[in-house]
Amino acid sequence: MALFNRRPKNTPAIEQSPSAPVPVVTPRPTSDGKGITFPDKAAIDHWNRRVADAGLTVRGVEYNGQASYLTLAGSDAERAKAFLGNEFVDRELYYIVVETPDGTWGLDIGGLYLEQLRPWQLDTGSAEYEVPAGSFAGNSHGAELAKLGRVDNFLVWIGCGRCAHRWADGVRYQNRTLTRCPSCGAKNLVDSSNVEVVLVDEQPGPSSPLSTSSSVPTAYSGSEQQRERIARRIAELVDANQVHYGELSEEQQKQFTDWRHLDAIISSGDPPPDWIGRGVELRSIGHQLNREGGIRLMRETAAEADRVSTYHVVLEVITLFWGSIGDWQS
């Protein structure tokens, strides 16, 4: 993720290196960092067409003595993100940046990033819907930097509370951030309190003891038909969460995806309160799948659940309930 302040520089000419047998469409920085290079004219033409098709214009290359920025500009943030998704960066201190009216988006060796939150994202009081943060939209390093205070956001997948459209956007770490659905325009307040990263110099948190315990009385094993029923049940629970999560109080929302709290309810054997019942059931299913087939069965079942669900956000949301179960990564 870019940590340098970019400053306008003179735009150098694009260099063309000796022809290569297989054209590389993504531009590479020149050896001095002050320009970009392609293997041949065909690659230049191909990339220029992609730039035009995305509605972008090239502003030039900026170099601050350490980092090189290939800077473009466009009017649509979603088209900019789609364009960056097809680019490739394989070296440190090289950034492909697209400036749009809806934020400056970039790509570095770690993946896609939002350079800075837009000012309107801090207006949490104008939200129309409340939704939990989904899984990381790319590399989790952005969340580590956000935790350290070196950047103001990291990217997660978001499911719109109105139309269920999915998109990647920047949110604050362990906080609430306003986002705007690019499909219907709904203002979604994204709560990232369910996302926690552990830095390498920190003591890793414990895995759930229920992951290897056989004392949880669930019965999700057996035939392929039974596993299909499990996938459908996961889809039903996640779809219901998309509709009703915003009805919970702030404290309830924290407990709803707190795996320690869910495990405590499971271990007690007592029936959970109605408002948290879906979270407890999703957690219980995750434990049983882990005991029966480990991470592979968990992933396969989650993928099937996403396929049959209404909102298709299972793969982003399920990690909120299955974190610290076996090898499942939060």
N, C-alpha and C positions, 0 to 999 in steps of 0.2 A: 504494500500500500504506500502511496506517495506521501512522504513526510517533508518534502521541500516546498518552499514558496516559489512558484513558477514566475518568471519574469520574461516579458517579451524580448525576443532576440531577432536578429536578421534572419530571414528565411533563405537557407542555402539551396542550391540546385540539387535535384535528385540525381544521385550517381547511379551508373549502370556498370555492374561488374561483368567479367567475362561470362559468356553464356554457359548455362548448366543444363544437363540432360533433362532434369525435371524442374520446371519453374516453381519457385517458392512465391506464393501469392502474398503472404504477409511480409511487409517491409522489415528490414533489419537495420539497426543503427550502424553508421559508418564507424571506422576505428577511432576517430577523434571525437565521436559523440555528437557532432554538429550537423549531421545529415542522416538520410536514410538511403538504403541501397536495395536493389533488386537484382536477381540473377540475369534477367534479360528483358527485352522490350515487351514480350508477350505477358510476362508477369506484371509489369508496370500497367499495361493496358487493362489486364484483368482486374487488378486492384482498383484502378481508377473507376472502372465500371461499377464495382461493388460500392465504392464511396458515393457515386452518383445515385445508384439505385436506393441507397439508404437515406437520400436527401441530405448528404453531408458535403461540406467543403473543407479543403485542407488549408489550415492557417500557417503551418510551417513547423519547424523543429526548434525547440527552446532548449538551451544547454546552460546549466548554472555552474559548470566546473566539476560537478559530480554526476548529475543525473541528466538524461536526455528525455525530452517530452515531445512526442509526435502529436501535435494538437490539431483537432478538427472541430468543426462547429455544425450544429444542426438544430432543427426546430422541434424535434420529437424525441423525448427521452427514451421511450420504449424502442423506437427504431435504432437509437444509438446503442442501447444495451444489446439488441439483437446483432448489430454489426460487430460490437466488441466480442460477442460470444463466438464469432467465427475467426477472430484474430488469434495470434499466438505470440507469447513473449517467453523467451527462454534464457534471459539474462537479467541479473540484478541491475537496478538503477536505470531501467528503460521502461517508459510508460507511454501507452497510447491513450490519449485523453480526448473526450468529446464534450464540448461545452454546449449546453442546451438551456433554454429558459427555465427548465425544471431540474436544475442541478448540473454539476459537472461530473461526468462518469468516466472512469478510467479502468485500464487493464494493466496489471503488472505481472511479475512471475508468480504471484500468489493467486491471481484471478481478478474477477470484477470487483470494483469498489466505487463508492460514492465519496467524492472528495470532501464534502461538507454537507451537513444537514441543511435543508432549506429553512429559512426563518419561520415559515408558516407551520412547520412540523412541531414547533414548540407550543402551539396554540391548542393544548389538549382539551380545553373546555368546549371546543366547537365540534367534537366528534359526534357522529351519528350512530356508530356501532363500536363495540369493544370486542376484540379478538386476541387470542394468544399468539405470540410469536411462533412461527414454524421452525423448521430446521434451517441450518446454515445454508445460504445461497452461495455455495462455493467453499472456499477455504475458511477454516475457523480462526485463522491468524488475525483477521480483522477484529474478532471479539476479544482476543487477547490484548490487542492494542487499545481497544475501547476500555477494557477493564483497567489498563494502566494509565488511562487518561491521555494517551498520545494522539488519539483521533476521537471524534465525537459520535461515531456510529459504526455499525457493522451490518452486513447484509443478511436478511432472513427471507424465507418464503412466507407470503401472507395470503390468506384466503379471505376474500371480501365477505363481510357480513350480510351484504345485500344480494349480490349476484353470484357469489362463490368463485369469481375469477381469481386466478392465482398469478402473483407477480413477485418479483424480488425488489426489496426496497431497504433503505437504511433506517435503522432504529438505534436508540440509545441503549447502553448496557444497563441491565437491571433497573429499567425505568419504563415510562410510558411515552410513546411517540405517535404523533398524528401522521397518518399516511392517507393518500388519496387513490382510490381504485382507478387505474387507467382505462377500465372498460365502462363503468357506469358513473364514475365520479364521486361515489360515496366516500365519506370521511370515516376512516377506520382508525380507532385508537388501539395501537398494538402494545400489549403488555409483555415485556421481555424478562419479567422476574423469574420466568421458568427456565431461563438460559443461564448456565453457570459454567465458566471455564476454569480449569485448574492449571496454573502456570508450572513450568517444569521444576522450579525451585520450591514449590509448595508441596506439602504432604498430600498425596492423593486421597480422596475421600473413600470411605469403605463401600464395597459392593453390598447389595442387599443380601442379608442372610437367607432370605426366602428363596434365592436363586438356586440353591443347592439343597434346600430342604424338601422333604417329601411329605410334610405334615399338612400342606394346604389341600383341603378336600375338594379339588375340582376334577372334572372328567371331560377333558377336551381331546383326549387321545383317540386312536382307533383308525377307522377307515377313511378313505379319501372323501366320502360323503360327509363324514363328521367334520373333517377339516374344512370343507367347503362351507358347512354351516357356521363354523367358527369365523371364517372370513366374512360371511354375511353379517354375523352378529357384530364384529368389529366395525364394519361399515355403518351399521345402524347406530352404534354408540357414538362414533365420531361425527356422523351427520347430525345427530341430535345435539352434540356439543356445539357444533357450529351455530345452531339456532338459539340455544339456551345459555351459552357461556356468559353473555353480556348481562343476564338477569341476576348473576351472582354478585354478592358484595365483594369489596376489595379483599377482605380477609378470606372469604370463601374461595375466591379465585386463586389465592396463594396456596391454600390447603389442597385445592383440587388437583394440582400438578406437583405437589410435594411428595416425592416417593416415600420418604420416611413416614409421613403421616398416613399415606395409603397403606403401607405395609403394616403399620401399627393396627389399623382397623382390620386388615385381613387376619393378622395373628390373633386378635382378640376373639374372633369367632362370632362377634355380635353383628347383627344386621346394621349396615351403614345408614346414616340419614339419607333421605331421598335425594337431596341436592348434590351429594357426592357419590351416589350409587354408581353412576356411569364410569367415573374415574376408578373406583375400586374394582369394578368388573374388568375394565381394560387392563388394569395392573395384574389382576389374578390370571387373566388369559396369558399375558406375557410371561409370567412365572412358569405356568404349566408348559407352554410351548418351548421355553428354554430347557426345562428338565427333559422334555421328550425328544427334542431334536436340535437344541442349541440355536446359535445365531442363524444358521441356514434355514431352519424351519420358521423362525420368527420373521426373517426377511421374505420368504416365499409366501407366508400367510398374509403379511402386511401388503405385499404387492397384489395379491388376489383381492384383498379387501378394498384396496384403492380402485381396482378395476370395476368392482360391482357397486361402489358407493355413488351417491348422488353428487356430492361436491368434489370428489377426487382430491381430497387433502389428507388422506390417511397417512401417506408416506412422510408428510411434513409434521402432522400432529401427533402421531403415535409415539414418537421419540420422547414427548413430554411425559408419557405414562410408563414407558419401558426403560427409561434411563437407569443405569446401574444394575440392570438385570443381566447376568452373565457377561457376554462380550458385547452387548448392545451399547453403542456409543451415543451419549446424550448430544 
